[in-house]
């Protein structure tokens, strides 16, 4: 979990997994673009709307725009170098 400026891991194994680290670094960029607090407000509102739409926690979570960008790009080792500001907007 990315809580700027910290990344919290479930276990030690996760803390060395490069895709997980990249995923959380994508969230750092998103958080900085929105000056931190608005990120969490939009994240929560998007989750709640998705929960109404999907009636399923996992689907609601996976379809949050910030998560969609992070999951789609966390395997790409060059993504953060070429990512454009506010790239998450494309995932609405």
PyMOL Python script that loads the backbone (N, CA, C, O; Angstrom):
from pymol import cmd

cmd.read_pdbstr("""\
ATOM      1  N   UNK A   1       0.843  -1.175   0.000  1.00  0.00           N
ATOM      2  CA  UNK A   1       0.000   0.000   0.000  1.00  0.00           C
ATOM      3  C   UNK A   1       0.890   1.241   0.000  1.00  0.00           C
ATOM      4  O   UNK A   1       1.870   1.311   0.742  1.00  0.00           O
ATOM      5  N   UNK A   2       0.551   2.195  -0.815  1.00  0.00           N
ATOM      6  CA  UNK A   2       1.312   3.439  -0.905  1.00  0.00           C
ATOM      7  C   UNK A   2       0.612   4.529  -0.114  1.00  0.00           C
ATOM      8  O   UNK A   2      -0.476   4.974  -0.480  1.00  0.00           O
ATOM      9  N   UNK A   3       1.225   4.945   0.946  1.00  0.00           N
ATOM     10  CA  UNK A   3       0.775   6.090   1.735  1.00  0.00           C
ATOM     11  C   UNK A   3       1.924   7.079   1.736  1.00  0.00           C
ATOM     12  O   UNK A   3       2.799   7.041   2.601  1.00  0.00           O
ATOM     13  N   UNK A   4       1.906   7.950   0.768  1.00  0.00           N
ATOM     14  CA  UNK A   4       3.038   8.831   0.537  1.00  0.00           C
ATOM     15  C   UNK A   4       3.535   9.444   1.836  1.00  0.00           C
ATOM     16  O   UNK A   4       2.741  10.027   2.574  1.00  0.00           O
ATOM     17  N   UNK A   5       4.812   9.331   2.133  1.00  0.00           N
ATOM     18  CA  UNK A   5       5.949   8.841   1.353  1.00  0.00           C
ATOM     19  C   UNK A   5       6.360   7.416   1.703  1.00  0.00           C
ATOM     20  O   UNK A   5       7.522   7.055   1.515  1.00  0.00           O
ATOM     21  N   UNK A   6       5.450   6.605   2.202  1.00  0.00           N
ATOM     22  CA  UNK A   6       5.782   5.244   2.632  1.00  0.00           C
ATOM     23  C   UNK A   6       5.088   4.210   1.761  1.00  0.00           C
ATOM     24  O   UNK A   6       4.000   4.444   1.236  1.00  0.00           O
ATOM     25  N   UNK A   7       5.747   3.049   1.617  1.00  0.00           N
ATOM     26  CA  UNK A   7       5.119   1.875   1.019  1.00  0.00           C
ATOM     27  C   UNK A   7       5.039   0.838   2.128  1.00  0.00           C
ATOM     28  O   UNK A   7       6.045   0.504   2.754  1.00  0.00           O
ATOM     29  N   UNK A   8       3.830   0.332   2.366  1.00  0.00           N
ATOM     30  CA  UNK A   8       3.613  -0.696   3.384  1.00  0.00           C
ATOM     31  C   UNK A   8       3.427  -2.033   2.690  1.00  0.00           C
ATOM     32  O   UNK A   8       2.628  -2.152   1.761  1.00  0.00           O
ATOM     33  N   UNK A   9       4.163  -3.038   3.140  1.00  0.00           N
ATOM     34  CA  UNK A   9       4.107  -4.364   2.523  1.00  0.00           C
ATOM     35  C   UNK A   9       3.469  -5.366   3.470  1.00  0.00           C
ATOM     36  O   UNK A   9       3.606  -5.253   4.688  1.00  0.00           O
ATOM     37  N   UNK A  10       2.761  -6.362   2.903  1.00  0.00           N
ATOM     38  CA  UNK A  10       2.161  -7.432   3.700  1.00  0.00           C
ATOM     39  C   UNK A  10       3.225  -8.303   4.357  1.00  0.00           C
ATOM     40  O   UNK A  10       3.071  -8.755   5.492  1.00  0.00           O
ATOM     41  N   UNK A  11       4.298  -8.524   3.622  1.00  0.00           N
ATOM     42  CA  UNK A  11       5.362  -9.391   4.128  1.00  0.00           C
ATOM     43  C   UNK A  11       6.686  -9.007   3.472  1.00  0.00           C
ATOM     44  O   UNK A  11       6.731  -8.177   2.564  1.00  0.00           O
ATOM     45  N   UNK A  12       7.755  -9.625   3.949  1.00  0.00           N
ATOM     46  CA  UNK A  12       9.101  -9.323   3.444  1.00  0.00           C
ATOM     47  C   UNK A  12       9.254  -9.673   1.964  1.00  0.00           C
ATOM     48  O   UNK A  12       9.936  -8.966   1.221  1.00  0.00           O
ATOM     49  N   UNK A  13       8.620 -10.762   1.543  1.00  0.00           N
ATOM     50  CA  UNK A  13       8.712 -11.188   0.138  1.00  0.00           C
ATOM     51  C   UNK A  13       8.191 -10.100  -0.795  1.00  0.00           C
ATOM     52  O   UNK A  13       8.797  -9.813  -1.827  1.00  0.00           O
ATOM     53  N   UNK A  14       7.077  -9.507  -0.426  1.00  0.00           N
ATOM     54  CA  UNK A  14       6.481  -8.465  -1.266  1.00  0.00           C
ATOM     55  C   UNK A  14       7.396  -7.258  -1.403  1.00  0.00           C
ATOM     56  O   UNK A  14       7.380  -6.581  -2.430  1.00  0.00           O
ATOM     57  N   UNK A  15       8.191  -6.986  -0.379  1.00  0.00           N
ATOM     58  CA  UNK A  15       9.051  -5.802  -0.397  1.00  0.00           C
ATOM     59  C   UNK A  15      10.204  -5.909  -1.394  1.00  0.00           C
ATOM     60  O   UNK A  15      10.891  -4.921  -1.653  1.00  0.00           O
ATOM     61  N   UNK A  16      10.417  -7.090  -1.949  1.00  0.00           N
ATOM     62  CA  UNK A  16      11.473  -7.259  -2.944  1.00  0.00           C
ATOM     63  C   UNK A  16      10.914  -7.561  -4.334  1.00  0.00           C
ATOM     64  O   UNK A  16      11.684  -7.730  -5.280  1.00  0.00           O
ATOM     65  N   UNK A  17       9.626  -7.628  -4.469  1.00  0.00           N
ATOM     66  CA  UNK A  17       8.978  -7.931  -5.745  1.00  0.00           C
ATOM     67  C   UNK A  17       8.888  -6.654  -6.577  1.00  0.00           C
ATOM     68  O   UNK A  17       8.169  -5.722  -6.217  1.00  0.00           O
ATOM     69  N   UNK A  18       9.617  -6.615  -7.682  1.00  0.00           N
ATOM     70  CA  UNK A  18       9.740  -5.387  -8.472  1.00  0.00           C
ATOM     71  C   UNK A  18       8.417  -4.880  -9.038  1.00  0.00           C
ATOM     72  O   UNK A  18       8.204  -3.669  -9.088  1.00  0.00           O
ATOM     73  N   UNK A  19       7.525  -5.768  -9.464  1.00  0.00           N
ATOM     74  CA  UNK A  19       6.235  -5.324 -10.004  1.00  0.00           C
ATOM     75  C   UNK A  19       5.392  -4.667  -8.917  1.00  0.00           C
ATOM     76  O   UNK A  19       4.699  -3.684  -9.177  1.00  0.00           O
ATOM     77  N   UNK A  20       5.449  -5.204  -7.710  1.00  0.00           N
ATOM     78  CA  UNK A  20       4.697  -4.615  -6.592  1.00  0.00           C
ATOM     79  C   UNK A  20       5.264  -3.234  -6.267  1.00  0.00           C
ATOM     80  O   UNK A  20       4.511  -2.284  -6.051  1.00  0.00           O
ATOM     81  N   UNK A  21       6.575  -3.128  -6.234  1.00  0.00           N
ATOM     82  CA  UNK A  21       7.203  -1.833  -5.961  1.00  0.00           C
ATOM     83  C   UNK A  21       6.830  -0.823  -7.045  1.00  0.00           C
ATOM     84  O   UNK A  21       6.484   0.318  -6.738  1.00  0.00           O
ATOM     85  N   UNK A  22       6.901  -1.239  -8.312  1.00  0.00           N
ATOM     86  CA  UNK A  22       6.526  -0.356  -9.424  1.00  0.00           C
ATOM     87  C   UNK A  22       5.070   0.070  -9.309  1.00  0.00           C
ATOM     88  O   UNK A  22       4.739   1.234  -9.535  1.00  0.00           O
ATOM     89  N   UNK A  23       4.197  -0.875  -8.958  1.00  0.00           N
ATOM     90  CA  UNK A  23       2.772  -0.593  -8.786  1.00  0.00           C
ATOM     91  C   UNK A  23       2.584   0.529  -7.762  1.00  0.00           C
ATOM     92  O   UNK A  23       1.830   1.473  -7.995  1.00  0.00           O
ATOM     93  N   UNK A  24       3.265   0.416  -6.650  1.00  0.00           N
ATOM     94  CA  UNK A  24       3.135   1.419  -5.590  1.00  0.00           C
ATOM     95  C   UNK A  24       3.786   2.741  -5.983  1.00  0.00           C
ATOM     96  O   UNK A  24       3.307   3.801  -5.581  1.00  0.00           O
ATOM     97  N   UNK A  25       4.853   2.701  -6.752  1.00  0.00           N
ATOM     98  CA  UNK A  25       5.479   3.940  -7.225  1.00  0.00           C
ATOM     99  C   UNK A  25       4.568   4.675  -8.209  1.00  0.00           C
ATOM    100  O   UNK A  25       4.579   5.904  -8.265  1.00  0.00           O
ATOM    101  N   UNK A  26       3.790   3.935  -8.973  1.00  0.00           N
ATOM    102  CA  UNK A  26       2.787   4.561  -9.843  1.00  0.00           C
ATOM    103  C   UNK A  26       1.780   5.304  -8.969  1.00  0.00           C
ATOM    104  O   UNK A  26       1.382   6.424  -9.292  1.00  0.00           O
ATOM    105  N   UNK A  27       1.371   4.686  -7.867  1.00  0.00           N
ATOM    106  CA  UNK A  27       0.452   5.365  -6.941  1.00  0.00           C
ATOM    107  C   UNK A  27       1.098   6.615  -6.338  1.00  0.00           C
ATOM    108  O   UNK A  27       0.409   7.613  -6.127  1.00  0.00           O
ATOM    109  N   UNK A  28       2.392   6.583  -6.060  1.00  0.00           N
ATOM    110  CA  UNK A  28       3.076   7.781  -5.563  1.00  0.00           C
ATOM    111  C   UNK A  28       2.926   8.927  -6.561  1.00  0.00           C
ATOM    112  O   UNK A  28       2.628  10.058  -6.175  1.00  0.00           O
ATOM    113  N   UNK A  29       3.133   8.633  -7.835  1.00  0.00           N
ATOM    114  CA  UNK A  29       3.010   9.674  -8.864  1.00  0.00           C
ATOM    115  C   UNK A  29       1.589  10.228  -8.893  1.00  0.00           C
ATOM    116  O   UNK A  29       1.383  11.438  -8.977  1.00  0.00           O
ATOM    117  N   UNK A  30       0.619   9.328  -8.822  1.00  0.00           N
ATOM    118  CA  UNK A  30      -0.774   9.757  -8.819  1.00  0.00           C
ATOM    119  C   UNK A  30      -1.055  10.654  -7.613  1.00  0.00           C
ATOM    120  O   UNK A  30      -1.708  11.690  -7.737  1.00  0.00           O
ATOM    121  N   UNK A  31      -0.559  10.248  -6.461  1.00  0.00           N
ATOM    122  CA  UNK A  31      -0.784  11.009  -5.237  1.00  0.00           C
ATOM    123  C   UNK A  31      -0.152  12.399  -5.333  1.00  0.00           C
ATOM    124  O   UNK A  31      -0.768  13.390  -4.939  1.00  0.00           O
ATOM    125  N   UNK A  32       1.057  12.471  -5.848  1.00  0.00           N
ATOM    126  CA  UNK A  32       1.736  13.760  -5.986  1.00  0.00           C
ATOM    127  C   UNK A  32       1.021  14.675  -6.976  1.00  0.00           C
ATOM    128  O   UNK A  32       0.931  15.884  -6.760  1.00  0.00           O
ATOM    129  N   UNK A  33       0.517  14.098  -8.054  1.00  0.00           N
ATOM    130  CA  UNK A  33      -0.219  14.899  -9.041  1.00  0.00           C
ATOM    131  C   UNK A  33      -1.450  15.557  -8.418  1.00  0.00           C
ATOM    132  O   UNK A  33      -1.832  16.666  -8.792  1.00  0.00           O
ATOM    133  N   UNK A  34      -2.051  14.871  -7.483  1.00  0.00           N
ATOM    134  CA  UNK A  34      -3.274  15.375  -6.855  1.00  0.00           C
ATOM    135  C   UNK A  34      -3.017  16.005  -5.490  1.00  0.00           C
ATOM    136  O   UNK A  34      -3.955  16.276  -4.741  1.00  0.00           O
ATOM    137  N   UNK A  35      -1.753  16.235  -5.170  1.00  0.00           N
ATOM    138  CA  UNK A  35      -1.382  16.857  -3.898  1.00  0.00           C
ATOM    139  C   UNK A  35      -1.871  16.050  -2.694  1.00  0.00           C
ATOM    140  O   UNK A  35      -2.339  16.615  -1.706  1.00  0.00           O
ATOM    141  N   UNK A  36      -1.762  14.760  -2.787  1.00  0.00           N
ATOM    142  CA  UNK A  36      -2.002  13.746  -1.766  1.00  0.00           C
ATOM    143  C   UNK A  36      -3.477  13.584  -1.376  1.00  0.00           C
ATOM    144  O   UNK A  36      -4.115  12.620  -1.801  1.00  0.00           O
ATOM    145  N   UNK A  37      -4.022  14.486  -0.592  1.00  0.00           N
ATOM    146  CA  UNK A  37      -5.371  14.300  -0.038  1.00  0.00           C
ATOM    147  C   UNK A  37      -6.460  14.087  -1.096  1.00  0.00           C
ATOM    148  O   UNK A  37      -7.260  13.163  -0.947  1.00  0.00           O
ATOM    149  N   UNK A  38      -6.524  14.895  -2.153  1.00  0.00           N
ATOM    150  CA  UNK A  38      -7.554  14.638  -3.174  1.00  0.00           C
ATOM    151  C   UNK A  38      -7.457  13.236  -3.788  1.00  0.00           C
ATOM    152  O   UNK A  38      -8.467  12.659  -4.192  1.00  0.00           O
ATOM    153  N   UNK A  39      -6.239  12.695  -3.855  1.00  0.00           N
ATOM    154  CA  UNK A  39      -6.079  11.328  -4.362  1.00  0.00           C
ATOM    155  C   UNK A  39      -6.939  10.363  -3.550  1.00  0.00           C
ATOM    156  O   UNK A  39      -7.677   9.557  -4.116  1.00  0.00           O
ATOM    157  N   UNK A  40      -6.842  10.448  -2.233  1.00  0.00           N
ATOM    158  CA  UNK A  40      -7.579   9.521  -1.367  1.00  0.00           C
ATOM    159  C   UNK A  40      -9.086   9.746  -1.451  1.00  0.00           C
ATOM    160  O   UNK A  40      -9.858   8.791  -1.357  1.00  0.00           O
ATOM    161  N   UNK A  41      -9.504  10.971  -1.622  1.00  0.00           N
ATOM    162  CA  UNK A  41     -10.942  11.268  -1.760  1.00  0.00           C
ATOM    163  C   UNK A  41     -11.474  10.671  -3.053  1.00  0.00           C
ATOM    164  O   UNK A  41     -12.509  10.004  -3.052  1.00  0.00           O
ATOM    165  N   UNK A  42     -10.769  10.908  -4.159  1.00  0.00           N
ATOM    166  CA  UNK A  42     -11.196  10.360  -5.453  1.00  0.00           C
ATOM    167  C   UNK A  42     -11.141   8.839  -5.423  1.00  0.00           C
ATOM    168  O   UNK A  42     -12.035   8.171  -5.940  1.00  0.00           O
ATOM    169  N   UNK A  43     -10.097   8.298  -4.821  1.00  0.00           N
ATOM    170  CA  UNK A  43      -9.934   6.845  -4.714  1.00  0.00           C
ATOM    171  C   UNK A  43     -11.151   6.246  -4.006  1.00  0.00           C
ATOM    172  O   UNK A  43     -11.753   5.295  -4.504  1.00  0.00           O
ATOM    173  N   UNK A  44     -11.507   6.794  -2.863  1.00  0.00           N
ATOM    174  CA  UNK A  44     -12.637   6.276  -2.089  1.00  0.00           C
ATOM    175  C   UNK A  44     -13.958   6.444  -2.838  1.00  0.00           C
ATOM    176  O   UNK A  44     -14.762   5.513  -2.883  1.00  0.00           O
ATOM    177  N   UNK A  45     -14.188   7.601  -3.416  1.00  0.00           N
ATOM    178  CA  UNK A  45     -15.430   7.820  -4.167  1.00  0.00           C
ATOM    179  C   UNK A  45     -15.525   6.877  -5.367  1.00  0.00           C
ATOM    180  O   UNK A  45     -16.589   6.324  -5.646  1.00  0.00           O
ATOM    181  N   UNK A  46     -14.419   6.699  -6.067  1.00  0.00           N
ATOM    182  CA  UNK A  46     -14.413   5.795  -7.212  1.00  0.00           C
ATOM    183  C   UNK A  46     -14.707   4.359  -6.767  1.00  0.00           C
ATOM    184  O   UNK A  46     -15.448   3.634  -7.430  1.00  0.00           O
ATOM    185  N   UNK A  47     -14.121   3.963  -5.643  1.00  0.00           N
ATOM    186  CA  UNK A  47     -14.386   2.621  -5.101  1.00  0.00           C
ATOM    187  C   UNK A  47     -15.865   2.465  -4.752  1.00  0.00           C
ATOM    188  O   UNK A  47     -16.472   1.451  -5.094  1.00  0.00           O
ATOM    189  N   UNK A  48     -16.450   3.450  -4.080  1.00  0.00           N
ATOM    190  CA  UNK A  48     -17.858   3.351  -3.673  1.00  0.00           C
ATOM    191  C   UNK A  48     -18.795   3.286  -4.875  1.00  0.00           C
ATOM    192  O   UNK A  48     -19.756   2.518  -4.878  1.00  0.00           O
ATOM    193  N   UNK A  49     -18.516   4.086  -5.886  1.00  0.00           N
ATOM    194  CA  UNK A  49     -19.323   4.027  -7.118  1.00  0.00           C
ATOM    195  C   UNK A  49     -19.172   2.648  -7.761  1.00  0.00           C
ATOM    196  O   UNK A  49     -20.160   2.047  -8.183  1.00  0.00           O
ATOM    197  N   UNK A  50     -17.949   2.151  -7.835  1.00  0.00           N
ATOM    198  CA  UNK A  50     -17.707   0.824  -8.416  1.00  0.00           C
ATOM    199  C   UNK A  50     -18.397  -0.274  -7.616  1.00  0.00           C
ATOM    200  O   UNK A  50     -18.879  -1.251  -8.190  1.00  0.00           O
ATOM    201  N   UNK A  51     -18.445  -0.123  -6.319  1.00  0.00           N
ATOM    202  CA  UNK A  51     -19.106  -1.119  -5.474  1.00  0.00           C
ATOM    203  C   UNK A  51     -20.602  -1.180  -5.782  1.00  0.00           C
ATOM    204  O   UNK A  51     -21.193  -2.260  -5.777  1.00  0.00           O
ATOM    205  N   UNK A  52     -21.205  -0.043  -6.046  1.00  0.00           N
ATOM    206  CA  UNK A  52     -22.616  -0.001  -6.440  1.00  0.00           C
ATOM    207  C   UNK A  52     -22.794  -0.665  -7.806  1.00  0.00           C
ATOM    208  O   UNK A  52     -23.748  -1.411  -8.024  1.00  0.00           O
ATOM    209  N   UNK A  53     -21.872  -0.387  -8.713  1.00  0.00           N
ATOM    210  CA  UNK A  53     -21.953  -0.938 -10.075  1.00  0.00           C
ATOM    211  C   UNK A  53     -21.722  -2.447 -10.080  1.00  0.00           C
ATOM    212  O   UNK A  53     -22.503  -3.187 -10.678  1.00  0.00           O
ATOM    213  N   UNK A  54     -20.656  -2.914  -9.419  1.00  0.00           N
ATOM    214  CA  UNK A  54     -20.239  -4.315  -9.515  1.00  0.00           C
ATOM    215  C   UNK A  54     -20.762  -5.209  -8.392  1.00  0.00           C
ATOM    216  O   UNK A  54     -20.785  -6.431  -8.535  1.00  0.00           O
ATOM    217  N   UNK A  55     -21.184  -4.606  -7.272  1.00  0.00           N
ATOM    218  CA  UNK A  55     -21.659  -5.367  -6.111  1.00  0.00           C
ATOM    219  C   UNK A  55     -20.655  -6.440  -5.675  1.00  0.00           C
ATOM    220  O   UNK A  55     -21.025  -7.521  -5.219  1.00  0.00           O
ATOM    221  N   UNK A  56     -19.373  -6.101  -5.833  1.00  0.00           N
ATOM    222  CA  UNK A  56     -18.314  -7.042  -5.523  1.00  0.00           C
ATOM    223  C   UNK A  56     -17.058  -6.240  -5.166  1.00  0.00           C
ATOM    224  O   UNK A  56     -16.614  -5.395  -5.942  1.00  0.00           O
ATOM    225  N   UNK A  57     -16.490  -6.512  -3.981  1.00  0.00           N
ATOM    226  CA  UNK A  57     -15.328  -5.749  -3.528  1.00  0.00           C
ATOM    227  C   UNK A  57     -14.158  -5.843  -4.498  1.00  0.00           C
ATOM    228  O   UNK A  57     -13.582  -4.821  -4.871  1.00  0.00           O
ATOM    229  N   UNK A  58     -13.799  -7.058  -4.912  1.00  0.00           N
ATOM    230  CA  UNK A  58     -12.625  -7.225  -5.769  1.00  0.00           C
ATOM    231  C   UNK A  58     -12.795  -6.493  -7.097  1.00  0.00           C
ATOM    232  O   UNK A  58     -11.875  -5.811  -7.549  1.00  0.00           O
ATOM    233  N   UNK A  59     -13.957  -6.629  -7.724  1.00  0.00           N
ATOM    234  CA  UNK A  59     -14.197  -5.938  -8.996  1.00  0.00           C
ATOM    235  C   UNK A  59     -14.219  -4.426  -8.806  1.00  0.00           C
ATOM    236  O   UNK A  59     -13.713  -3.679  -9.644  1.00  0.00           O
ATOM    237  N   UNK A  60     -14.805  -3.984  -7.706  1.00  0.00           N
ATOM    238  CA  UNK A  60     -14.842  -2.542  -7.422  1.00  0.00           C
ATOM    239  C   UNK A  60     -13.430  -2.005  -7.249  1.00  0.00           C
ATOM    240  O   UNK A  60     -13.090  -0.955  -7.794  1.00  0.00           O
ATOM    241  N   UNK A  61     -12.614  -2.716  -6.499  1.00  0.00           N
ATOM    242  CA  UNK A  61     -11.223  -2.314  -6.255  1.00  0.00           C
ATOM    243  C   UNK A  61     -10.417  -2.320  -7.552  1.00  0.00           C
ATOM    244  O   UNK A  61      -9.717  -1.350  -7.846  1.00  0.00           O
ATOM    245  N   UNK A  62     -10.504  -3.380  -8.317  1.00  0.00           N
ATOM    246  CA  UNK A  62      -9.704  -3.504  -9.545  1.00  0.00           C
ATOM    247  C   UNK A  62     -10.087  -2.477 -10.602  1.00  0.00           C
ATOM    248  O   UNK A  62      -9.303  -2.200 -11.510  1.00  0.00           O
ATOM    249  N   UNK A  63     -11.289  -1.908 -10.493  1.00  0.00           N
ATOM    250  CA  UNK A  63     -11.741  -0.933 -11.478  1.00  0.00           C
ATOM    251  C   UNK A  63     -11.615   0.512 -11.020  1.00  0.00           C
ATOM    252  O   UNK A  63     -12.093   1.418 -11.703  1.00  0.00           O
ATOM    253  N   UNK A  64     -10.984   0.740  -9.884  1.00  0.00           N
ATOM    254  CA  UNK A  64     -10.647   2.109  -9.496  1.00  0.00           C
ATOM    255  C   UNK A  64      -9.645   2.607 -10.532  1.00  0.00           C
ATOM    256  O   UNK A  64      -8.705   1.891 -10.877  1.00  0.00           O
ATOM    257  N   UNK A  65      -9.837   3.823 -11.028  1.00  0.00           N
ATOM    258  CA  UNK A  65      -8.981   4.306 -12.127  1.00  0.00           C
ATOM    259  C   UNK A  65      -7.506   4.255 -11.766  1.00  0.00           C
ATOM    260  O   UNK A  65      -6.682   3.936 -12.623  1.00  0.00           O
ATOM    261  N   UNK A  66      -7.152   4.556 -10.537  1.00  0.00           N
ATOM    262  CA  UNK A  66      -5.754   4.535 -10.121  1.00  0.00           C
ATOM    263  C   UNK A  66      -5.197   3.114 -10.144  1.00  0.00           C
ATOM    264  O   UNK A  66      -4.046   2.893 -10.522  1.00  0.00           O
ATOM    265  N   UNK A  67      -6.020   2.161  -9.739  1.00  0.00           N
ATOM    266  CA  UNK A  67      -5.594   0.751  -9.761  1.00  0.00           C
ATOM    267  C   UNK A  67      -5.491   0.232 -11.186  1.00  0.00           C
ATOM    268  O   UNK A  67      -4.590  -0.544 -11.503  1.00  0.00           O
ATOM    269  N   UNK A  68      -6.402   0.653 -12.038  1.00  0.00           N
ATOM    270  CA  UNK A  68      -6.353   0.206 -13.432  1.00  0.00           C
ATOM    271  C   UNK A  68      -5.036   0.623 -14.082  1.00  0.00           C
ATOM    272  O   UNK A  68      -4.392  -0.176 -14.762  1.00  0.00           O
ATOM    273  N   UNK A  69      -4.638   1.886 -13.867  1.00  0.00           N
ATOM    274  CA  UNK A  69      -3.359   2.324 -14.428  1.00  0.00           C
ATOM    275  C   UNK A  69      -2.206   1.530 -13.818  1.00  0.00           C
ATOM    276  O   UNK A  69      -1.330   1.056 -14.542  1.00  0.00           O
ATOM    277  N   UNK A  70      -2.199   1.383 -12.502  1.00  0.00           N
ATOM    278  CA  UNK A  70      -1.090   0.700 -11.831  1.00  0.00           C
ATOM    279  C   UNK A  70      -0.998  -0.770 -12.239  1.00  0.00           C
ATOM    280  O   UNK A  70       0.094  -1.254 -12.537  1.00  0.00           O
ATOM    281  N   UNK A  71      -2.118  -1.483 -12.258  1.00  0.00           N
ATOM    282  CA  UNK A  71      -2.082  -2.902 -12.648  1.00  0.00           C
ATOM    283  C   UNK A  71      -1.717  -3.067 -14.125  1.00  0.00           C
ATOM    284  O   UNK A  71      -1.002  -4.001 -14.485  1.00  0.00           O
ATOM    285  N   UNK A  72      -2.194  -2.186 -14.960  1.00  0.00           N
ATOM    286  CA  UNK A  72      -1.904  -2.310 -16.388  1.00  0.00           C
ATOM    287  C   UNK A  72      -0.424  -2.104 -16.681  1.00  0.00           C
ATOM    288  O   UNK A  72       0.089  -2.636 -17.666  1.00  0.00           O
ATOM    289  N   UNK A  73       0.272  -1.336 -15.837  1.00  0.00           N
ATOM    290  CA  UNK A  73       1.645  -0.950 -16.159  1.00  0.00           C
ATOM    291  C   UNK A  73       2.710  -1.418 -15.174  1.00  0.00           C
ATOM    292  O   UNK A  73       3.883  -1.090 -15.352  1.00  0.00           O
ATOM    293  N   UNK A  74       2.344  -2.164 -14.154  1.00  0.00           N
ATOM    294  CA  UNK A  74       3.343  -2.524 -13.139  1.00  0.00           C
ATOM    295  C   UNK A  74       4.375  -3.548 -13.615  1.00  0.00           C
ATOM    296  O   UNK A  74       5.382  -3.756 -12.939  1.00  0.00           O
ATOM    297  N   UNK A  75       4.152  -4.179 -14.741  1.00  0.00           N
ATOM    298  CA  UNK A  75       5.136  -5.117 -15.296  1.00  0.00           C
ATOM    299  C   UNK A  75       6.112  -4.428 -16.253  1.00  0.00           C
ATOM    300  O   UNK A  75       7.137  -4.999 -16.626  1.00  0.00           O
ATOM    301  N   UNK A  76       5.786  -3.210 -16.639  1.00  0.00           N
ATOM    302  CA  UNK A  76       6.586  -2.464 -17.616  1.00  0.00           C
ATOM    303  C   UNK A  76       7.687  -1.683 -16.892  1.00  0.00           C
ATOM    304  O   UNK A  76       7.413  -0.708 -16.191  1.00  0.00           O
ATOM    305  N   UNK A  77       8.916  -2.119 -17.069  1.00  0.00           N
ATOM    306  CA  UNK A  77      10.046  -1.512 -16.350  1.00  0.00           C
ATOM    307  C   UNK A  77      10.343  -0.085 -16.803  1.00  0.00           C
ATOM    308  O   UNK A  77      11.044   0.642 -16.098  1.00  0.00           O
ATOM    309  N   UNK A  78       9.837   0.331 -17.942  1.00  0.00           N
ATOM    310  CA  UNK A  78      10.104   1.689 -18.439  1.00  0.00           C
ATOM    311  C   UNK A  78       8.920   2.639 -18.260  1.00  0.00           C
ATOM    312  O   UNK A  78       9.019   3.820 -18.594  1.00  0.00           O
ATOM    313  N   UNK A  79       7.811   2.136 -17.741  1.00  0.00           N
ATOM    314  CA  UNK A  79       6.590   2.954 -17.672  1.00  0.00           C
ATOM    315  C   UNK A  79       6.775   4.260 -16.908  1.00  0.00           C
ATOM    316  O   UNK A  79       6.373   5.318 -17.393  1.00  0.00           O
ATOM    317  N   UNK A  80       7.368   4.205 -15.739  1.00  0.00           N
ATOM    318  CA  UNK A  80       7.505   5.428 -14.934  1.00  0.00           C
ATOM    319  C   UNK A  80       8.390   6.472 -15.611  1.00  0.00           C
ATOM    320  O   UNK A  80       8.230   7.667 -15.364  1.00  0.00           O
ATOM    321  N   UNK A  81       9.309   6.043 -16.451  1.00  0.00           N
ATOM    322  CA  UNK A  81      10.177   6.985 -17.167  1.00  0.00           C
ATOM    323  C   UNK A  81       9.447   7.720 -18.283  1.00  0.00           C
ATOM    324  O   UNK A  81       9.804   8.848 -18.626  1.00  0.00           O
ATOM    325  N   UNK A  82       8.427   7.082 -18.848  1.00  0.00           N
ATOM    326  CA  UNK A  82       7.722   7.702 -19.981  1.00  0.00           C
ATOM    327  C   UNK A  82       6.277   8.078 -19.659  1.00  0.00           C
ATOM    328  O   UNK A  82       5.560   8.593 -20.517  1.00  0.00           O
ATOM    329  N   UNK A  83       5.861   7.823 -18.444  1.00  0.00           N
ATOM    330  CA  UNK A  83       4.485   8.133 -18.023  1.00  0.00           C
ATOM    331  C   UNK A  83       4.233   9.635 -18.099  1.00  0.00           C
ATOM    332  O   UNK A  83       5.035  10.440 -17.626  1.00  0.00           O
ATOM    333  N   UNK A  84       3.107   9.994 -18.702  1.00  0.00           N
ATOM    334  CA  UNK A  84       2.716  11.393 -18.782  1.00  0.00           C
ATOM    335  C   UNK A  84       1.927  11.776 -17.528  1.00  0.00           C
ATOM    336  O   UNK A  84       1.251  10.926 -16.948  1.00  0.00           O
ATOM    337  N   UNK A  85       2.001  13.035 -17.101  1.00  0.00           N
ATOM    338  CA  UNK A  85       1.227  13.470 -15.937  1.00  0.00           C
ATOM    339  C   UNK A  85      -0.275  13.207 -16.132  1.00  0.00           C
ATOM    340  O   UNK A  85      -0.812  13.357 -17.229  1.00  0.00           O
ATOM    341  N   UNK A  86      -0.913  12.823 -15.066  1.00  0.00           N
ATOM    342  CA  UNK A  86      -2.354  12.550 -15.034  1.00  0.00           C
ATOM    343  C   UNK A  86      -2.756  11.434 -16.007  1.00  0.00           C
ATOM    344  O   UNK A  86      -3.863  11.439 -16.546  1.00  0.00           O
ATOM    345  N   UNK A  87      -1.860  10.494 -16.221  1.00  0.00           N
ATOM    346  CA  UNK A  87      -2.140   9.367 -17.122  1.00  0.00           C
ATOM    347  C   UNK A  87      -3.336   8.552 -16.641  1.00  0.00           C
ATOM    348  O   UNK A  87      -4.008   7.907 -17.445  1.00  0.00           O
ATOM    349  N   UNK A  88      -3.604   8.576 -15.348  1.00  0.00           N
ATOM    350  CA  UNK A  88      -4.728   7.818 -14.787  1.00  0.00           C
ATOM    351  C   UNK A  88      -6.072   8.270 -15.346  1.00  0.00           C
ATOM    352  O   UNK A  88      -7.036   7.505 -15.312  1.00  0.00           O
ATOM    353  N   UNK A  89      -6.158   9.488 -15.855  1.00  0.00           N
ATOM    354  CA  UNK A  89      -7.429   9.988 -16.402  1.00  0.00           C
ATOM    355  C   UNK A  89      -7.910   9.151 -17.585  1.00  0.00           C
ATOM    356  O   UNK A  89      -9.110   9.078 -17.850  1.00  0.00           O
ATOM    357  N   UNK A  90      -6.984   8.528 -18.286  1.00  0.00           N
ATOM    358  CA  UNK A  90      -7.359   7.682 -19.435  1.00  0.00           C
ATOM    359  C   UNK A  90      -8.109   6.424 -19.022  1.00  0.00           C
ATOM    360  O   UNK A  90      -8.692   5.747 -19.868  1.00  0.00           O
ATOM    361  N   UNK A  91      -8.101   6.103 -17.725  1.00  0.00           N
ATOM    362  CA  UNK A  91      -8.692   4.854 -17.252  1.00  0.00           C
ATOM    363  C   UNK A  91     -10.100   5.029 -16.704  1.00  0.00           C
ATOM    364  O   UNK A  91     -10.662   4.088 -16.145  1.00  0.00           O
ATOM    365  N   UNK A  92     -10.682   6.217 -16.853  1.00  0.00           N
ATOM    366  CA  UNK A  92     -12.078   6.416 -16.443  1.00  0.00           C
ATOM    367  C   UNK A  92     -12.993   5.729 -17.419  1.00  0.00           C
ATOM    368  O   UNK A  92     -14.213   5.774 -17.258  1.00  0.00           O
TER     369      UNK A  92
END
""", "prot")
cmd.dss("prot")
cmd.show_as("cartoon", "prot")
cmd.util.cbc("prot")
cmd.orient("prot")
